[in-house]
Amino acid sequence: MTLRLHNTLTGAKEDFVPLEEGNVRMYTCGPTVWNYAHIGNLRAFLFYDLVRRHLRVAGYRVTHVMNLTDIDDRILDQAMHAGTTIAEYVEPYVKAFFEDMTSLRAERAEQYPRATEHIKEMVEMISTLIEHQNAYIADGDVYFRIASFPRYGALSHLDRAGLKAGARVATDKYDKESVSDFALWKKSQPGDARLGAEWDAPFGPGRPGWHIECSAMSKRYLGDTLDIHAGGVDLTFPHHENEIAQSEAANHKLFTRVWLHSEFLSDATGEKMSKSAGGFTTLRDLVAAGHDPLAIRYFLIANAHYRSRVRLSPEALHSAAEQVRRLREFADRVHRTAPSSTDDAELARRTTDVRAAYREALDDDLNLPLGMGLVFDHIRDANAALDAGRVGPLNRSNLLALMEDVDAHLDVIHAEEPGLAAEVERLIAEREAARKAKDFARADRIREDLRARGIALEDSKDGVRWRRISA
Ligand SMILES: [Zn+2]
């Protein structure tokens, strides 16, 4: 089985082979911590999580770097209005980002470098670009000269015919219609120093543009050439195009071998959900409306292939919650079932086939929705076999192995609320103490309280065990 990934650069699915055997160097564009992360950004961040988890399933070690953009135009504006420094302004949003990632069960990347802590690396790269004449100073700002980089536009398959040489933009984002030399360094403005947003550089005091941080920090932590660079599809142009131009012009090496882009989340009208369009929906909004973070995780990674748009709706989240519940109940049922004396040979064969087909779906450009379809079909059959008492010891361990395969990507079956296990154990100990003291009313009350929270206690000869039940 070979892992195949759709590379935006070539527009084709390719066999994935990392540069260094067994180790994958992956860089992913992280959040701009000017506010809470939008649910559309979270889709991209969970896509990164799916990539890294499947790389590990495929047997690779993964070195994953995700940046935190803690300086940009919006952060400066907000910090100025709040009368604080940019460092103080972003801190609650950095914290909120990690909280969101934890409640959505995203694995931690190996590094989360912050832009403001890598100004030295950025200044060095800008100096190199000036030396190589790929960049020039204009009135204290430094711009990348697009005309000096003939491959510009290769990633987004941009037609260069309409490019106007010498047109310049200072903002971090610009329209595809007006491709322009972009800012690497912006000279300091009155007030920047007070906001903690001014640094010295050979080309004059100022602050970095947005694009240069990813080129400088990926080089620092992963070297000149990355195996995988991922981001939301909205970053393809200009951000990723600019990263390629900066890195390849400075390093004279191929920057990224495989580019992966995840699609938008759309709103009810099919439009891209975005902050600027007023469709601001955060994880916090959804949780406050009663949605389970694990259902949100399932919805974001398993409802649609990462290269398809997916529509966020309460119905879609309810159906994701239902899928999570079915997976958990099934895994729980298989765990609890005492196997029959003989195995069902047909069930054994089909479970093996489904495990292989699930893996194949993931190896084929991370097609988790296809894999889940196969798994749910099989769960129906396996439930029928359980009803009929036809599940033997081998059947049981195969089915549990299938659930482990699935949970390697989803991580929703065994996931518990943080601290839940410790709290349940504490209550079990309290109940035992109450029973020893012959306070059976109190012991029963603890059992009932736990049942109301979806936890069932079972007294066994090895002591008290607990498991989740559906509400
Ligand atoms: Zn980036």
Residues whose N, C-alpha, C, O or C-beta is under 5 A from the ligand:
A	BS01	ZN	C29 C214
